[in-house]
Amino acid sequence: MRVAVIGAGKMGRWFARVFSTEGLSVVVCSRTKSKAESLRAEFGVEVARNNVEALDGADWILLCVSLDSLDAVLNEIGSHVRPDQVVMDIGSIKEIPVNLLHKYVEHGVTLGTHPVFGPGAKSLHGQNFVLTPVGDEEKRFADEFRDWLAKRGAVVSVLSPRKHDELMSLVLGFPHFVGLVAGDALINSSNFVAANEVGGATYKLLLTLAEAVSSEDPSFYSNLHMSLPEMEKIEALFLRTVEEWLRLVKTKDCVSFSGKMEQVKKRLRELDPEYEQAYRAMYRLFNDV
């Protein structure tokens, strides 16, 4: 099995390492030649002079490039893909990339994929991985790739590109939005510096979320927020919910506040199978303060 990895950023590097560890033949191509050469030195992969050359002899072609670059890369390689080759992207958004794959790859099989983890993951074991096949040919390969991933411990879901993007609005976009808004509010508070010196576990948890999301690539996340289909709806729901809770605080309605809090706890316990485990972890955290 031979895999071409186009793009040698953080995730391109991650997949080059994993595929090499699995004993697959790996060839890498990157517009930043020094990144590709570092992968050759570290993992023993081959380095192609250009993207079209990287396709030669590859069974799988993995596109580890940004959404902004995907159109140009597919335009370059699309007509060179053979009928027996598979082209996959790994983007966090799926409808746009899948449409681009179908537009440019005249022959061969395409598949939208999303590894729902970052380059800090040690292996595929225990990691969520989403596949978004469209049509019978893609579904047949998705079954094959799902088995390959599952044998290595990945937790694989198969969704339509649209359903994936709707879910990612909540899974990726919403936590990022909450973290950014919380961070913006924190730094504009006159007590922010003093609070850092006395904050407990819950405050530190919020600050950690704000710091984590604000340190991400602004271009990536701005594209994510503008491209995911449910972001406006979820963010509007969040704002309405904030107004509801704020009204209870303004009116000093302790009874309603407590009741609403109990409702949230009850619904989370009903809907989230991991609620009790998360509750116990948080309880230990708070009692260690």
C-alpha positions in Angstrom: 0.0 0.0 0.0 1.3 3.4 -1.0 0.0 6.7 0.3 0.7 10.2 -1.1 0.3 12.9 1.6 0.0 16.4 0.0 0.7 19.0 2.6 3.2 18.8 5.4 1.6 21.0 8.0 0.8 19.7 11.5 -1.8 17.1 10.3 0.1 16.2 7.2 3.1 15.4 9.4 0.8 13.4 11.8 -0.5 11.2 9.0 2.9 10.8 7.4 4.1 9.5 10.8 1.1 7.2 11.4 1.2 5.7 7.9 4.9 5.1 8.1 4.5 3.4 11.5 1.9 1.2 10.0 4.4 0.0 7.4 2.8 1.8 4.4 5.0 3.4 1.7 4.6 7.1 2.1 5.5 10.0 -0.3 5.0 13.6 0.8 4.8 16.8 -1.1 4.6 20.3 0.3 5.0 23.8 -1.2 7.3 24.4 1.8 10.1 22.1 0.8 11.9 22.3 4.2 8.8 20.7 5.9 8.8 17.8 3.4 12.5 17.3 3.9 12.2 17.2 7.6 9.6 14.4 7.3 12.1 12.5 5.1 14.8 12.9 7.7 12.6 11.9 10.6 10.3 9.1 9.2 12.1 8.0 6.1 9.3 9.0 3.7 9.9 9.9 0.1 9.6 13.5 -1.1 8.0 14.3 -4.5 9.1 17.3 -6.5 5.5 18.4 -7.1 1.9 17.3 -6.4 1.4 15.5 -9.7 4.6 13.5 -9.2 3.4 12.5 -5.7 0.4 10.7 -7.3 2.6 8.2 -9.2 2.0 4.7 -7.8 -0.1 5.9 -4.9 -3.2 3.9 -3.8 -4.5 6.6 -1.5 -4.0 10.4 -1.9 -4.5 12.3 1.3 -5.0 16.1 0.9 -3.8 17.8 4.1 -4.1 21.4 2.9 -6.3 24.3 4.0 -9.7 25.0 2.6 -8.3 28.1 0.9 -5.7 26.0 -0.9 -7.9 23.0 -1.7 -9.4 24.3 -5.0 -6.0 25.1 -6.5 -4.5 21.7 -5.4 -7.4 19.8 -6.9 -7.3 21.8 -10.1 -3.7 20.8 -10.4 -4.0 17.1 -9.7 -7.6 16.2 -10.6 -7.1 15.2 -14.2 -4.1 13.1 -13.3 -5.9 10.8 -10.8 -6.3 7.2 -12.1 -9.5 5.2 -11.8 -7.9 2.9 -9.3 -6.8 5.7 -6.9 -8.7 7.2 -4.0 -8.5 10.9 -3.1 -9.4 12.1 0.4 -9.4 15.4 2.2 -9.3 15.9 6.0 -10.9 19.2 6.4 -13.2 20.2 9.3 -15.8 21.3 6.9 -17.2 18.7 4.5 -19.8 20.1 2.0 -17.4 22.5 0.2 -14.5 20.0 0.0 -16.7 17.1 -1.2 -18.1 19.3 -3.9 -14.6 20.3 -5.0 -13.5 16.7 -5.0 -16.4 15.8 -7.3 -15.7 18.9 -9.5 -12.0 18.2 -10.2 -11.4 14.4 -9.9 -12.6 13.0 -13.2 -11.6 9.4 -12.5 -10.9 7.5 -9.3 -12.8 7.5 -6.1 -13.2 10.5 -3.7 -14.1 10.6 -0.1 -14.5 13.4 2.4 -13.0 12.6 5.8 -12.6 14.4 9.1 -10.2 13.3 11.8 -11.9 15.0 14.8 -8.7 15.4 16.7 -5.5 17.4 16.5 -1.8 16.6 15.9 -1.2 16.0 19.6 -3.0 12.6 19.4 -0.5 9.8 19.9 -2.3 7.4 17.5 -5.7 6.6 16.0 -6.7 4.6 19.0 -9.8 6.1 20.7 -10.0 9.0 18.3 -13.2 10.0 16.5 -13.0 9.9 12.7 -15.9 10.9 10.4 -16.4 9.7 6.8 -18.8 11.4 4.4 -19.3 9.2 1.3 -21.7 10.2 -1.5 -22.8 7.6 -3.9 -22.3 3.8 -4.1 -18.6 3.9 -5.1 -17.6 6.2 -2.3 -19.7 4.1 0.2 -17.9 0.9 -0.9 -14.5 2.5 -0.2 -15.8 4.1 3.0 -16.6 0.6 4.3 -13.1 -0.5 3.5 -11.5 2.6 5.1 -13.7 2.4 8.1 -12.5 -1.2 8.7 -8.9 -0.1 8.4 -9.4 2.7 10.9 -11.5 0.6 13.3 -8.8 -2.1 13.4 -6.5 0.6 14.7 -8.9 1.6 17.4 -10.5 4.7 15.8 -14.2 5.4 16.5 -15.7 5.9 13.0 -18.9 7.6 12.1 -20.4 7.8 8.6 -22.5 10.9 7.8 -23.6 12.9 4.9 -21.5 16.0 4.2 -24.4 18.2 5.2 -25.2 16.4 8.4 -21.5 16.5 9.3 -21.3 20.2 8.9 -24.5 20.7 11.0 -23.0 18.7 13.8 -19.6 20.4 13.6 -21.4 23.7 14.0 -22.2 22.5 17.5 -19.1 20.4 18.2 -16.4 22.8 16.9 -17.9 26.2 16.1 -20.0 26.7 19.3 -17.3 25.9 21.9 -15.0 28.2 20.0 -17.6 30.9 19.9 -18.3 30.6 23.7 -14.6 30.6 24.5 -13.9 33.7 22.4 -16.9 35.6 23.8 -15.9 34.6 27.4 -12.3 35.7 26.7 -13.4 39.0 25.3 -15.6 39.6 28.3 -12.9 38.6 30.8 -10.2 40.9 29.3 -12.6 43.8 29.3 -13.4 43.4 33.0 -11.6 45.8 35.3 -11.0 42.9 37.7 -9.4 40.5 35.3 -5.8 40.8 36.6 -6.8 40.5 40.2 -9.2 37.6 39.5 -6.3 35.6 38.0 -4.6 35.7 41.4 -7.5 34.3 43.3 -9.5 32.3 40.8 -10.5 28.7 41.6 -11.1 25.7 39.5 -14.2 26.9 37.6 -12.6 30.2 36.8 -9.5 28.5 35.6 -11.5 26.1 33.5 -13.2 29.1 31.7 -9.9 30.9 31.3 -8.3 27.8 29.9 -11.1 27.5 27.3 -10.7 31.2 26.4 -6.9 30.9 26.0 -7.1 27.7 24.1 -9.5 28.9 21.4 -8.0 32.3 21.1 -4.6 30.8 20.4 -5.9 28.9 17.3 -5.4 30.1 13.7 -7.7 33.1 13.2 -8.0 32.4 9.4 -9.0 28.8 9.9 -11.6 29.6 12.5 -13.1 32.6 10.7 -13.6 30.3 7.6 -15.1 27.7 9.9 -17.6 30.1 11.4 -18.6 31.5 8.0 -18.9 28.1 6.3 -20.7 25.9 8.8 -24.4 26.0 8.1 -25.8 26.1 11.6 -23.6 28.7 13.3 -25.9 31.6 13.1 -28.8 29.5 14.5 -26.7 28.1 17.4 -25.2 31.5 18.3 -28.6 33.2 18.2 -29.9 30.4 20.5 -27.0 31.1 22.8 -27.7 34.8 22.9 -31.4 34.2 23.7 -30.5 31.8 26.4 -28.0 34.3 27.9 -30.8 36.9 28.0 -33.1 34.4 29.9 -30.5 33.8 32.6 -29.6 37.5 32.8 -33.2 38.4 33.3 -33.4 36.0 36.4 -30.2 37.7 37.8 -31.6 41.2 37.2 -34.9 40.4 38.9 -33.1 38.6 41.8 -35.3 35.5 41.1 -33.5 32.9 43.1 -36.3 30.3 42.9 -36.5 30.4 39.1 -32.7 30.4 38.8 -32.4 27.3 41.0 -35.3 25.6 39.2 -33.7 26.3 35.8 -30.4 25.0 37.0 -32.1 21.8 38.1 -33.7 21.5 34.7 -30.4 21.8 33.0 -28.8 19.1 35.2 -31.8 16.8 34.7 -31.7 17.1 30.9 -27.9 16.7 30.7 -28.2 13.5 32.8 -30.9 12.2 30.5 -29.2 13.1 27.2 -25.5 12.6 28.0 -24.4 9.1 28.9 -21.1 10.5 30.1 -22.7 13.0 32.4 -22.0 11.2 35.7 -18.4 10.5 34.8 -17.9 14.2 33.9 -19.7 15.3 37.1 -17.4 13.1 39.3 -14.3 14.5 37.5 -15.5 18.0 38.1 -16.4 17.3 41.8 -12.9 16.0 42.4 -11.4 19.1 40.6 -13.5 21.5 42.7 -12.7 19.7 46.0 -9.0 19.9 45.2 -9.1 23.7 45.2 
